[in-house]
Amino acid sequence: MNTILLGNLIKIRWIAIFGQFLAIFFASYIFNIQIPFFETLIIILLSVVVNFYSYLEERKNKSISNIKAFSYLLFDTSQLGFLLYLTGGVVNPFSILIVAPVITSASYLPALMTVILSIISILIIISLNFYFIPLNLGTEFYLPKIYSFGLVTSLIITVIFIAIYAYLFANSSRKISNALSISKLQILNQKKITEVGSLSAAAAHELGTPLNTIFLIINDLLKEKKLMDDKNIAKDILLLKSQAERCKEILQRFSKNPLKLKDKFLEKVKITDLIKINFEKFNKDKKLTIKNTFLSEETEIIYRDEIMYALGNIVQNAISYSKERVTAEVHYLKTNVQIIITDDGNGFSKDIIDRLGEPYVSKNNQGMGLGIFIAKNLIENMGGSLKLYNSKENNAVVEIMFDNSILNI
């Protein structure tokens, strides 16, 4: 959600109030232009009252709802419209400021509210062309009708253009911001899960030795005939043994956790193992084929959550769109490591392949379109690169390239 801070609206309105007051003061007392001074002053003071009310609202809540923000912007538009009515209509040089609330609305509020505010602004502009109190600028001043028509038209076009322009750019920024927030949240969750797995593995490793000692003592107690002759003591010893065996089973389950990769005695991991873990995590009935260029033992890399999660997103997408099989290739080159993941599906659609990697762009418009975006950002933030294209057989291909120094090879 894109929230407007009420404090920002208050500051902008104070600037507008100060500017409006200076404008009517200079017009009346410096340039001797006859305007309804007291009427304009009352309208400005009304804005002051609204700003004090806004200040009291801000003390309760720094941010405001979209409806309240729209109400404030509508007031600002109307207030300026009344001032322009009293000071010459659209010929007033400050009439261009009517686009300011529209820009704010387009940047922060939903499209419907921006459309409504734009329509109201256009209606005010049209009305001011016919109904206004003219300024007495001297007999030599003459404004042709064609110029007046052009001025109204230009203001209307400016309102529409600025509204669309600001909304499109702000909307794009909002999408990227929201997607990055989701990415950070998911990475944080992944790290927490990994840390829990690491803690479990470490606990199983550290508690194994004292638990073995407990078993040795229990077995010695079971061999003591005097103790076993006492039914109550024998019962307690057997219960103690059963509970110790239960602890042993729980620790064994912890030690089998695949997320223990980050434990300090398993800091390094193979890329093919990461691919297999993610494939098993998301797969139901598809097959995985792994191809590689190393002849004997695969080189190990330092485990990083970013790599784990990026590969997870890419593998999950490949599984989702594949028919029967996903193929992963791992090539250790002189200075780089290349990972290529291909599925046997229908490939990337031509109309979206150039936009893949942007937030909310999905291969089939069914998902949220964040998987590839998150993976791309994680990989590029690490210094790697990601390419998406279709193979000669029209299968989707995701190619990842890491420098050896990034993976600490």
C-alpha positions as a printed NumPy array, in Angstrom:
array([[  0.   ,   0.   ,   0.   ],
       [  1.36 ,   3.435,  -0.99 ],
       [  0.68 ,   5.709,   1.981],
       [  0.524,   9.496,   1.952],
       [  2.037,  11.128,   5.024],
       [ -0.332,  13.816,   6.261],
       [  2.646,  15.923,   7.364],
       [  3.733,  16.31 ,   3.743],
       [  0.307,  17.604,   2.701],
       [  0.371,  20.069,   5.608],
       [  3.805,  21.411,   4.606],
       [  2.79 ,  21.791,   0.956],
       [ -0.417,  23.566,   1.94 ],
       [  1.497,  26.02 ,   4.201],
       [  3.727,  26.849,   1.231],
       [  0.626,  27.367,  -0.944],
       [ -1.04 ,  29.574,   1.704],
       [  2.086,  31.695,   2.081],
       [  2.408,  32.03 ,  -1.72 ],
       [ -1.288,  32.908,  -2.158],
       [ -1.124,  35.562,   0.539],
       [  1.981,  37.146,  -0.99 ],
       [  0.372,  37.098,  -4.449],
       [ -2.783,  39.004,  -3.395],
       [ -0.749,  41.385,  -1.201],
       [  1.628,  42.332,  -4.032],
       [ -1.234,  42.532,  -6.542],
       [ -3.294,  44.84 ,  -4.328],
       [ -0.702,  47.073,  -2.633],
       [  2.392,  46.952,  -4.855],
       [  0.958,  46.68 ,  -8.392],
       [ -2.365,  48.391,  -7.52 ],
       [ -4.456,  45.736,  -9.274],
       [ -8.054,  45.839,  -8.112],
       [ -9.082,  42.443,  -6.743],
       [-11.637,  41.432,  -4.06 ],
       [ -8.942,  41.459,  -1.377],
       [-11.072,  40.536,   1.649],
       [-12.954,  37.765,  -0.196],
       [ -9.684,  36.191,  -1.336],
       [ -8.289,  36.571,   2.178],
       [-11.294,  34.685,   3.625],
       [-10.709,  31.786,   1.194],
       [ -7.03 ,  31.668,   2.169],
       [ -7.947,  31.718,   5.866],
       [-10.28 ,  28.799,   5.221],
       [ -7.251,  26.885,   3.975],
       [ -5.423,  27.874,   7.177],
       [ -8.295,  26.409,   9.242],
       [ -8.141,  23.161,   7.263],
       [ -4.395,  23.003,   7.821],
       [ -4.756,  23.395,  11.585],
       [ -7.386,  20.658,  11.531],
       [ -4.959,  18.502,   9.521],
       [ -2.275,  19.142,  12.152],
       [ -4.601,  17.827,  14.887],
       [ -5.311,  14.769,  12.745],
       [ -1.605,  14.187,  12.237],
       [ -1.044,  13.988,  15.988],
       [ -3.382,  10.975,  16.051],
       [ -2.076,   9.279,  12.922],
       [  0.869,  10.238,  10.704],
       [ -0.613,   8.551,   7.623],
       [ -4.135,   8.863,   6.213],
       [ -6.466,   6.723,   4.159],
       [ -6.839,   7.169,   0.412],
       [-10.339,   8.636,   0.849],
       [ -9.122,  11.287,   3.31 ],
       [ -6.176,  12.144,   1.106],
       [ -8.543,  12.51 ,  -1.863],
       [-10.793,  14.793,   0.235],
       [ -7.861,  17.045,   1.12 ],
       [ -6.7  ,  17.226,  -2.505],
       [-10.258,  17.966,  -3.645],
       [-10.421,  20.823,  -1.131],
       [ -7.094,  22.231,  -2.39 ],
       [ -8.346,  22.07 ,  -5.984],
       [-11.652,  23.763,  -5.092],
       [ -9.945,  26.428,  -2.969],
       [ -7.642,  27.326,  -5.829],
       [-10.632,  27.363,  -8.2  ],
       [-12.424,  29.938,  -6.033],
       [ -9.287,  32.08 ,  -5.81 ],
       [ -8.919,  31.997,  -9.584],
       [-12.618,  32.936,  -9.964],
       [-11.966,  36.054,  -7.884],
       [ -8.727,  36.934,  -9.684],
       [ -9.268,  36.753, -13.427],
       [-10.043,  33.085, -14.145],
       [ -7.759,  31.076, -16.432],
       [ -5.858,  34.2  , -17.542],
       [ -4.382,  34.365, -14.044],
       [ -0.732,  33.223, -14.421],
       [ -1.126,  30.99 , -11.372],
       [ -3.907,  28.917, -12.979],
       [ -1.285,  26.32 , -13.953],
       [ -1.055,  25.368, -10.243],
       [ -4.375,  23.533, -10.571],
       [ -2.378,  20.54 , -11.838],
       [ -0.474,  20.214,  -8.515],
       [ -3.173,  18.228,  -6.623],
       [ -3.619,  16.021,  -9.718],
       [  0.096,  15.18 ,  -9.705],
       [ -0.065,  14.203,  -6.018],
       [ -3.16 ,  12.084,  -6.627],
       [ -1.613,  10.337,  -9.628],
       [  1.531,   9.586,  -7.64 ],
       [ -0.13 ,   8.074,  -4.598],
       [ -3.851,   7.394,  -5.   ],
       [ -5.762,   4.74 ,  -7.001],
       [ -6.48 ,   5.436, -10.671],
       [-10.222,   6.009, -10.135],
       [ -9.628,   8.812,  -7.614],
       [ -7.118,  10.44 ,  -9.951],
       [ -9.622,  10.273, -12.825],
       [-12.335,  11.865, -10.668],
       [-10.015,  14.65 ,  -9.484],
       [ -8.829,  15.263, -13.053],
       [-12.419,  15.547, -14.318],
       [-13.269,  18.012, -11.521],
       [-10.141,  20.052, -12.344],
       [-11.104,  20.148, -16.039],
       [-14.652,  21.238, -15.18 ],
       [-13.243,  24.024, -12.976],
       [-10.961,  25.169, -15.814],
       [-13.85 ,  25.239, -18.298],
       [-16.081,  27.079, -15.825],
       [-13.374,  29.671, -15.114],
       [-13.224,  30.468, -18.822],
       [-16.82 ,  31.724, -18.713],
       [-17.417,  32.761, -15.096],
       [-14.85 ,  34.912, -13.322],
       [-14.246,  38.386, -11.965],
       [-11.989,  40.104, -14.521],
       [ -8.78 ,  41.817, -13.517],
       [ -8.482,  45.534, -14.244],
       [ -5.08 ,  45.56 , -15.95 ],
       [ -5.608,  48.728, -17.954],
       [ -7.348,  49.544, -21.232],
       [ -4.347,  48.513, -23.274],
       [ -4.64 ,  44.899, -22.185],
       [ -6.578,  42.787, -24.664],
       [ -6.85 ,  38.985, -24.725],
       [ -8.11 ,  37.509, -28.029],
       [-10.751,  34.785, -27.773],
       [ -8.565,  32.36 , -29.696],
       [ -5.822,  32.788, -27.069],
       [ -8.323,  32.278, -24.26 ],
       [ -9.538,  29.096, -25.966],
       [ -5.939,  27.93 , -26.428],
       [ -5.144,  28.61 , -22.786],
       [ -8.117,  26.541, -21.591],
       [ -7.245,  23.735, -23.993],
       [ -3.598,  23.722, -22.917],
       [ -4.576,  23.55 , -19.239],
       [ -6.949,  20.645, -19.892],
       [ -4.304,  18.779, -21.884],
       [ -1.735,  19.501, -19.159],
       [ -4.023,  18.06 , -16.472],
       [ -4.649,  14.9  , -18.504],
       [ -1.016,  14.465, -19.563],
       [  0.427,  15.102, -16.1  ],
       [ -2.112,  12.749, -14.506],
       [ -1.274,   9.888, -16.898],
       [  2.467,  10.594, -16.841],
       [  2.727,  10.759, -13.041],
       [  0.453,   7.759, -12.524],
       [  2.356,   5.493, -14.922],
       [  5.751,   6.306, -13.447],
       [  4.53 ,   6.206,  -9.851],
       [  2.682,   2.941, -10.5  ],
       [  5.823,   1.377, -11.929],
       [  7.799,   2.578,  -8.926],
       [  5.153,   1.193,  -6.557],
       [  5.269,  -2.215,  -8.232],
       [  9.034,  -2.438,  -8.025],
       [  9.009,  -1.24 ,  -4.413],
       [  6.346,  -3.78 ,  -3.428],
       [  8.127,  -6.576,  -5.261],
       [ 11.434,  -5.745,  -3.583],
       [  9.697,  -5.689,  -0.203],
       [  8.295,  -9.153,  -0.872],
       [ 11.743, -10.27 ,  -2.007],
       [ 13.383,  -8.996,   1.184],
       [ 10.692, -10.582,   3.334],
       [ 11.069, -13.948,   1.633],
       [ 14.852, -13.825,   1.924],
       [ 14.517, -12.957,   5.606],
       [ 12.165, -15.908,   6.094],
       [ 14.558, -18.157,   4.169],
       [ 17.436, -17.069,   6.4  ],
       [ 15.399, -17.68 ,   9.531],
       [ 14.48 , -21.173,   8.317],
       [ 18.116, -21.841,   7.456],
       [ 19.256, -20.649,  10.872],
       [ 16.706, -22.921,  12.545],
       [ 17.999, -25.793,  10.435],
       [ 21.572, -24.917,  11.346],
       [ 20.68 , -24.728,  15.028],
       [ 18.939, -28.102,  14.817],
       [ 21.944, -29.713,  13.153],
       [ 24.326, -28.142,  15.663],
       [ 22.112, -29.26 ,  18.563],
       [ 22.06 , -32.833,  17.257],
       [ 25.828, -32.752,  16.842],
       [ 26.584, -31.243,  20.258],
       [ 24.027, -33.263,  22.259],
       [ 25.062, -36.561,  20.727],
       [ 28.056, -37.072,  23.041],
       [ 26.29 , -36.468,  26.404],
       [ 23.36 , -38.594,  25.224],
       [ 25.734, -41.492,  24.5  ],
       [ 27.126, -41.103,  28.02 ],
       [ 23.597, -41.319,  29.418],
       [ 23.02 , -44.555,  27.483],
       [ 26.26 , -46.053,  28.874],
       [ 25.215, -45.269,  32.446],
       [ 21.686, -46.621,  31.878],
       [ 23.09 , -49.873,  30.443],
       [ 25.378, -50.233,  33.486],
       [ 22.399, -49.712,  35.784],
       [ 20.439, -52.379,  33.939],
       [ 23.255, -54.855,  34.676],
       [ 23.071, -54.207,  38.431],
       [ 21.092, -57.138,  39.836],
       [ 20.316, -55.397,  43.144],
       [ 18.71 , -52.489,  41.324],
       [ 16.765, -54.671,  38.923],
       [ 15.35 , -56.746,  41.792],
       [ 13.542, -53.65 ,  42.991],
       [ 10.547, -53.37 ,  40.641],
       [ 10.032, -49.646,  41.204],
       [ 13.677, -48.77 ,  40.489],
       [ 13.758, -51.134,  37.497],
       [ 10.608, -49.479,  36.153],
       [ 12.165, -46.014,  36.499],
       [ 15.395, -47.107,  34.8  ],
       [ 13.473, -48.591,  31.836],
       [ 11.386, -45.418,  31.569],
       [ 14.565, -43.347,  31.621],
       [ 16.015, -45.485,  28.816],
       [ 12.855, -45.161,  26.68 ],
       [ 12.882, -41.383,  27.06 ],
       [ 16.59 , -41.217,  26.196],
       [ 15.898, -43.286,  23.058],
       [ 13.105, -40.865,  22.189],
       [ 15.548, -37.941,  22.519],
       [ 17.964, -39.788,  20.269],
       [ 15.275, -40.247,  17.586],
       [ 14.351, -36.542,  17.747],
       [ 17.99 , -35.501,  17.376],
       [ 18.401, -37.876,  14.451],
       [ 15.443, -36.246,  12.702],
       [ 17.003, -32.832,  13.301],
       [ 20.319, -34.014,  11.879],
       [ 18.592, -35.125,   8.66 ],
       [ 17.269, -31.595,   8.001],
       [ 18.546, -30.573,   4.516],
       [ 18.678, -26.935,   5.611],
       [ 21.604, -27.698,   7.923],
       [ 23.861, -26.706,   5.011],
       [ 24.864, -23.522,   6.769],
       [ 26.268, -25.286,   9.83 ],
       [ 29.933, -24.442,  10.288],
       [ 31.045, -28.006,   9.647],
       [ 29.131, -27.995,   6.335],
       [ 29.895, -24.481,   5.086],
       [ 30.636, -25.612,   1.54 ],
       [ 28.124, -27.201,  -0.797],
       [ 27.858, -28.382,  -4.394],
       [ 25.659, -26.467,  -6.837],
       [ 24.142, -29.729,  -8.108],
       [ 23.107, -30.546,  -4.53 ],
       [ 21.329, -27.198,  -4.227],
       [ 19.49 , -27.903,  -7.493],
       [ 18.501, -31.396,  -6.283],
       [ 17.249, -30.085,  -2.926],
       [ 15.087, -27.446,  -4.599],
       [ 13.837, -29.915,  -7.197],
       [ 12.768, -32.393,  -4.498],
       [ 11.143, -29.557,  -2.538],
       [  8.816, -28.47 ,  -5.371],
       [  8.549, -31.582,  -7.575],
       [  5.657, -34.047,  -7.62 ],
       [  6.02 , -36.217, -10.678],
       [  8.588, -34.566, -12.98 ],
       [ 12.111, -35.866, -13.719],
       [ 15.421, -34.061, -13.296],
       [ 18.448, -34.504, -15.541],
       [ 21.768, -32.98 , -14.5  ],
       [ 24.589, -32.438, -16.986],
       [ 28.061, -31.202, -16.086],
       [ 31.529, -30.662, -17.506],
       [ 33.631, -31.666, -14.493],
       [ 35.358, -35.016, -14.892],
       [ 35.751, -36.204, -11.29 ],
       [ 34.764, -34.389,  -8.111],
       [ 32.525, -31.315,  -8.352],
       [ 33.942, -28.067,  -6.978],
       [ 32.256, -26.836,  -3.816],
       [ 31.13 , -23.243,  -3.197],
       [ 30.418, -21.246,  -0.046],
       [ 26.731, -21.65 ,   0.821],
       [ 24.69 , -18.453,   0.556],
       [ 20.979, -17.979,   1.148],
       [ 20.724, -15.782,  -1.955],
       [ 21.934, -18.601,  -4.235],
       [ 19.673, -21.133,  -2.527],
       [ 16.594, -18.969,  -2.891],
       [ 17.34 , -17.763,  -6.448],
       [ 17.836, -21.334,  -7.659],
       [ 14.687, -22.342,  -5.782],
       [ 12.574, -19.776,  -7.661],
       [ 14.037, -20.729, -11.045],
       [ 13.693, -24.492, -10.455],
       [ 10.122, -24.041,  -9.19 ],
       [  9.2  , -22.106, -12.345],
       [ 10.831, -24.744, -14.551],
       [  8.874, -27.507, -12.809],
       [  5.604, -25.57 , -13.119],
       [  5.91 , -25.086, -16.893],
       [  7.603, -28.36 , -17.849],
       [  5.757, -31.325, -19.33 ],
       [  7.879, -34.206, -18.055],
       [ 11.462, -33.148, -17.489],
       [ 13.721, -30.372, -16.22 ],
       [ 17.358, -30.279, -17.316],
       [ 20.099, -28.554, -15.318],
       [ 23.59 , -27.97 , -16.659],
       [ 26.515, -26.866, -14.48 ],
       [ 29.735, -25.8  , -16.218],
       [ 32.836, -24.763, -14.283],
       [ 34.791, -22.523, -16.665],
       [ 38.172, -20.839, -16.138],
       [ 36.819, -17.683, -14.569],
       [ 33.068, -18.335, -14.39 ],
       [ 30.476, -20.855, -13.338],
       [ 27.556, -21.282, -15.745],
       [ 24.225, -22.772, -14.66 ],
       [ 21.618, -23.486, -17.351],
       [ 18.133, -24.67 , -16.404],
       [ 15.789, -25.79 , -19.201],
       [ 12.285, -27.218, -19.141],
       [ 10.524, -29.171, -21.903],
       [  7.487, -26.886, -21.902],
       [  6.274, -24.467, -24.582],
       [  8.951, -21.836, -23.942],
       [  8.615, -18.147, -23.181],
       [  5.897, -16.232, -24.999],
       [  7.31 , -13.77 , -27.526],
       [  5.135, -10.917, -26.291],
       [  6.581, -11.016, -22.752],
       [ 10.077, -12.472, -23.138],
       [ 11.628,  -8.99 , -23.332],
       [  9.865,  -7.97 , -20.108],
       [ 10.671, -11.09 , -18.079],
       [ 12.494, -10.1  , -14.93 ],
       [ 10.216,  -7.128, -14.342],
       [  7.837,  -7.374, -11.37 ],
       [  4.359,  -8.806, -11.998],
       [  5.241, -10.181, -15.441],
       [  4.283, -13.86 , -15.528],
       [  4.955, -16.465, -18.206],
       [  1.276, -17.35 , -18.498],
       [ -0.312, -14.462, -16.526],
       [ -1.434, -16.917, -13.835],
       [  1.196, -16.317, -11.169],
       [  2.267, -13.078,  -9.482],
       [  5.307, -12.81 , -11.738],
       [  7.71 , -12.285,  -8.839],
       [  9.742, -15.513,  -9.015],
       [ 12.06 , -14.522, -11.853],
       [ 12.144, -10.887, -10.667],
       [ 13.328, -11.936,  -7.203],
       [ 15.847, -14.448,  -8.599],
       [ 17.21 , -11.86 , -11.062],
       [ 17.67 ,  -9.23 ,  -8.357],
       [ 19.324, -11.67 ,  -5.954],
       [ 21.758, -12.89 ,  -8.6  ],
       [ 22.588,  -9.407,  -9.919],
       [ 23.029,  -8.012,  -6.389],
       [ 25.644, -10.724,  -5.851],
       [ 27.429,  -9.642,  -9.03 ],
       [ 26.134, -12.399, -11.287],
       [ 23.959, -12.229, -14.398],
       [ 20.765, -13.908, -15.578],
       [ 19.525, -14.396, -19.15 ],
       [ 16.18 , -15.753, -20.336],
       [ 15.608, -17.045, -23.865],
       [ 14.118, -19.901, -25.887],
       [ 16.223, -22.753, -27.236],
       [ 16.166, -23.972, -30.848],
       [ 13.531, -26.488, -29.748],
       [ 11.502, -23.543, -28.336],
       [ 12.056, -24.6  , -24.711],
       [ 12.451, -22.004, -21.958],
       [ 16.09 , -21.507, -20.925],
       [ 17.383, -19.668, -17.852],
       [ 21.141, -19.059, -17.904],
       [ 22.966, -17.933, -14.758],
       [ 26.586, -16.785, -14.77 ],
       [ 28.714, -16.26 , -11.663],
       [ 32.297, -15.104, -11.444],
       [ 34.464, -17.609,  -9.555],
       [ 35.434, -14.951,  -7.021],
       [ 31.767, -14.45 ,  -6.094],
       [ 31.424, -18.126,  -5.176],
       [ 34.828, -18.192,  -3.45 ],
       [ 36.186, -20.867,  -5.791]])
